């Protein structure tokens, strides 16, 4: 597959996923959760976390779809490049807060 087609497909997935984020989650509200619970890892890329603002880090995750990203963030995930503790290690977060924080990071990484 050509590089152009691959880039176009990822861009289309991000556009569609971005619309899904807008409908389900509040990215503006997610900033507070991000600042309090997510930034420690996502600013620096600790434990393989995709860095906030890094399009290349987020593109393959966004391509999985909003529901998969939020589910992995809520339940936790261990991949080949790193891991995500359940709710970022903050069990007090609600599922909605986690979804909002994911929406914030994706929005900041487009």
Residue pairs with C-beta under 8 A, 6 or more apart in sequence:
9 63
10 59
10 60
10 62
10 63
13 62
13 63
14 59
14 62
14 63
14 110
17 62
17 63
17 65
17 66
17 106
18 62
18 106
18 107
18 110
20 65
20 66
21 27
21 66
21 102
21 103
21 106
21 107
22 103
24 66
24 99
24 103
25 66
25 70
25 96
25 99
25 100
25 102
25 103
26 100
26 103
27 100
27 103
27 104
27 106
27 107
28 104
29 97
29 100
30 97
30 99
30 100
30 101
30 102
30 103
30 104
30 105
31 104
33 93
33 97
33 98
33 100
33 101
33 104
34 42
34 52
34 101
34 104
34 105
36 90
37 87
37 88
37 89
37 90
37 93
37 101
38 88
38 101
38 105
39 52
40 46
41 47
41 49
41 88
42 49
42 50
42 51
42 52
42 105
43 51
43 52
44 51
45 51
45 54
45 57
47 82
47 83
47 84
48 79
48 81
48 82
48 83
49 82
49 84
50 57
50 58
50 61
50 105
50 109
51 57
52 105
52 108
52 109
53 108
53 109
54 109
55 109
55 110
57 109
58 105
58 106
58 109
58 110
61 69
62 69
62 106
66 102
66 103
69 102
69 106
70 95
70 98
70 99
70 102
72 84
73 84
73 87
73 88
73 98
73 99
73 101
73 102
74 86
74 87
74 95
74 98
74 99
75 86
76 83
76 84
76 85
76 86
76 87
77 83
77 84
78 84
87 93
87 98
88 98
88 101
93 101
